Amino acid sequence: MTQRDARSEAAASVAMTCEDAADWYARRPWIAHYPRFMRSDLDIMPDETMLSLLLSACERYADRVAFELEGEGLTYREWRRQADCLARFFVHEWKLEAGHRILLMMPNLPAYPVAVLAAWMAGLVIMPVYSAATMQEIEGPIAGIGPKAIVGLDVLMGKFRAARGASAVRELLVSAAPALFGVADPPPVGTIGFDAAIAKGATLAPVQHSVGPHDLALMAYTGGTTGVSKAVRITHANMRVGVEMLRTALATSEEHANADGGLVISVHPFSHAAGMSVNLLNYSSKGVTQLLFPKMTDAAAVVAGWRGRAVQSMLAGPAFYSHLTMTPGFAELDFSALHTGWVGGMALRADIRDRWERITGKPLF
């Protein structure tokens, strides 16, 4: 057999394999393994966006608490009101236009979901930046996507300002209790505080802008496992379908699949794909109350915040679950309302899973 014949035979083999695979996918044999309550097809309206989904949730669950931090709650109604004011500020005061990119660099604080919803109301594209990102990691998004503004925690902005290109980016500063992150250095002239921007926006005209399903919603940088990190363009339709998939995949029972509301722990960063999609977007769309924990390594704070509360679920990485299950007081918590724990980001060791399930009596997936 010649080299050319060998290549032809190999190509034919690949073609047959692809045909077999196509037939296998067409038959969808995996559906036989779904729980009986799980849908095998998703109904997505073609004109739905993440903006319409979240605004609908804010209307439907207006009086419920959406996000709670250290005992202070932000209702769905107030979430929408603050986002509306901030969107007015973005458009009329800062003159940001539809399609402009805006960075988000802060931990899980109530300002995060407000900034996300406001950006989408103004037609902006969000770009989450991990709070612990290095100066070099910040320079990539600045050079790559050309952001017009950043909403950032004040104590992190010194690192941001030191990055190349940062001087051209407008700053909106978010402050947190000094006990959480300390006191920030005095900001440079021209910056504005988060609360001040919302107050200013309340005096401005409403934003008249519509968002379509094929408009960009998010620019997300990859982890760079196989090379230099790349910004992935994600539309409102992409994210809307993703949320619907999560609603189906995360259901652990028929009752759970059809329920809304409840209480969850949000310690995994909103800046991470899992924290953004599972917690901020999926749970918010169902009227869930999220207990926010800005320090993703502070298991003692989670134990203290969980105590006496009917927590139904949480999402974290394996290392946090390992730390949490060995934190004093965790084993004494009430787990009667808990459905499950969700874990991602890396492989889950069996000993961590077994310790969680032995203590809580609930699965860790």
ChimeraX attribute file (.defattr): number of C-alpha atoms within 10 A of each C-alpha:
attribute: neighborCount
match mode: 1-to-1
recipient: residues
	/A:1	7
	/A:2	7
	/A:3	8
	/A:4	9
	/A:5	10
	/A:6	11
	/A:7	12
	/A:8	12
	/A:9	13
	/A:10	12
	/A:11	12
	/A:12	12
	/A:13	12
	/A:14	12
	/A:15	12
	/A:16	12
	/A:17	12
	/A:18	12
	/A:19	12
	/A:20	12
	/A:21	12
	/A:22	12
	/A:23	11
	/A:24	12
	/A:25	11
	/A:26	9
	/A:27	10
	/A:28	11
	/A:29	9
	/A:30	10
	/A:31	13
	/A:32	9
	/A:33	8
	/A:34	11
	/A:35	13
	/A:36	11
	/A:37	15
	/A:38	17
	/A:39	14
	/A:40	13
	/A:41	9
	/A:42	10
	/A:43	8
	/A:44	11
	/A:45	11
	/A:46	10
	/A:47	12
	/A:48	17
	/A:49	24
	/A:50	24
	/A:51	23
	/A:52	19
	/A:53	17
	/A:54	20
	/A:55	19
	/A:56	14
	/A:57	20
	/A:58	24
	/A:59	13
	/A:60	15
	/A:61	20
	/A:62	18
	/A:63	14
	/A:64	18
	/A:65	22
	/A:66	30
	/A:67	27
	/A:68	19
	/A:69	16
	/A:70	10
	/A:71	9
	/A:72	11
	/A:73	18
	/A:74	21
	/A:75	20
	/A:76	25
	/A:77	19
	/A:78	18
	/A:79	23
	/A:80	23
	/A:81	17
	/A:82	23
	/A:83	24
	/A:84	24
	/A:85	23
	/A:86	31
	/A:87	32
	/A:88	29
	/A:89	27
	/A:90	23
	/A:91	24
	/A:92	16
	/A:93	14
	/A:94	13
	/A:95	11
	/A:96	21
	/A:97	15
	/A:98	19
	/A:99	16
	/A:100	18
	/A:101	25
	/A:102	28
	/A:103	27
	/A:104	23
	/A:105	27
	/A:106	27
	/A:107	25
	/A:108	25
	/A:109	21
	/A:110	21
	/A:111	25
	/A:112	22
	/A:113	21
	/A:114	21
	/A:115	24
	/A:116	26
	/A:117	24
	/A:118	25
	/A:119	28
	/A:120	26
	/A:121	26
	/A:122	26
	/A:123	27
	/A:124	27
	/A:125	25
	/A:126	25
	/A:127	23
	/A:128	25
	/A:129	22
	/A:130	17
	/A:131	16
	/A:132	12
	/A:133	13
	/A:134	12
	/A:135	15
	/A:136	13
	/A:137	15
	/A:138	22
	/A:139	16
	/A:140	19
	/A:141	23
	/A:142	21
	/A:143	12
	/A:144	10
	/A:145	15
	/A:146	17
	/A:147	21
	/A:148	20
	/A:149	21
	/A:150	24
	/A:151	24
	/A:152	25
	/A:153	24
	/A:154	23
	/A:155	21
	/A:156	19
	/A:157	23
	/A:158	14
	/A:159	15
	/A:160	24
	/A:161	17
	/A:162	14
	/A:163	18
	/A:164	15
	/A:165	17
	/A:166	22
	/A:167	11
	/A:168	13
	/A:169	17
	/A:170	18
	/A:171	25
	/A:172	21
	/A:173	24
	/A:174	22
	/A:175	19
	/A:176	18
	/A:177	8
	/A:178	10
	/A:179	7
	/A:180	9
	/A:181	15
	/A:182	12
	/A:183	13
	/A:184	15
	/A:185	11
	/A:186	9
	/A:187	15
	/A:188	9
	/A:189	6
	/A:190	8
	/A:191	11
	/A:192	16
	/A:193	18
	/A:194	20
	/A:195	16
	/A:196	14
	/A:197	20
	/A:198	20
	/A:199	15
	/A:200	15
	/A:201	23
	/A:202	18
	/A:203	11
	/A:204	16
	/A:205	12
	/A:206	15
	/A:207	18
	/A:208	10
	/A:209	12
	/A:210	13
	/A:211	21
	/A:212	18
	/A:213	20
	/A:214	15
	/A:215	20
	/A:216	24
	/A:217	29
	/A:218	23
	/A:219	21
	/A:220	20
	/A:221	19
	/A:222	14
	/A:223	11
	/A:224	9
	/A:225	7
	/A:226	7
	/A:227	8
	/A:228	11
	/A:229	15
	/A:230	15
	/A:231	17
	/A:232	11
	/A:233	14
	/A:234	16
	/A:235	19
	/A:236	24
	/A:237	22
	/A:238	18
	/A:239	20
	/A:240	22
	/A:241	18
	/A:242	15
	/A:243	20
	/A:244	15
	/A:245	15
	/A:246	15
	/A:247	18
	/A:248	17
	/A:249	13
	/A:250	16
	/A:251	18
	/A:252	15
	/A:253	14
	/A:254	12
	/A:255	10
	/A:256	13
	/A:257	16
	/A:258	12
	/A:259	12
	/A:260	14
	/A:261	17
	/A:262	16
	/A:263	23
	/A:264	24
	/A:265	22
	/A:266	27
	/A:267	27
	/A:268	28
	/A:269	25
	/A:270	27
	/A:271	22
	/A:272	15
	/A:273	16
	/A:274	19
	/A:275	20
	/A:276	17
	/A:277	19
	/A:278	22
	/A:279	23
	/A:280	23
	/A:281	23
	/A:282	24
	/A:283	24
	/A:284	24
	/A:285	24
	/A:286	22
	/A:287	26
	/A:288	23
	/A:289	24
	/A:290	28
	/A:291	27
	/A:292	25
	/A:293	23
	/A:294	22
	/A:295	17
	/A:296	18
	/A:297	15
	/A:298	15
	/A:299	22
	/A:300	16
	/A:301	17
	/A:302	21
	/A:303	19
	/A:304	13
	/A:305	18
	/A:306	19
	/A:307	15
	/A:308	11
	/A:309	15
	/A:310	16
	/A:311	24
	/A:312	16
	/A:313	19
	/A:314	22
	/A:315	24
	/A:316	20
	/A:317	18
	/A:318	19
	/A:319	15
	/A:320	19
	/A:321	22
	/A:322	18
	/A:323	14
	/A:324	21
	/A:325	21
	/A:326	16
	/A:327	16
	/A:328	11
	/A:329	13
	/A:330	20
	/A:331	16
	/A:332	11
	/A:333	17
	/A:334	15
	/A:335	22
	/A:336	12
	/A:337	14
	/A:338	18
	/A:339	20
	/A:340	23
	/A:341	21
	/A:342	17
	/A:343	21
	/A:344	14
	/A:345	12
	/A:346	9
	/A:347	9
	/A:348	17
	/A:349	11
	/A:350	9
	/A:351	10
	/A:352	19
	/A:353	19
	/A:354	14
	/A:355	16
	/A:356	22
	/A:357	16
	/A:358	13
	/A:359	14
	/A:360	22
	/A:361	15
	/A:362	16
	/A:363	16
	/A:364	21
	/A:365	12
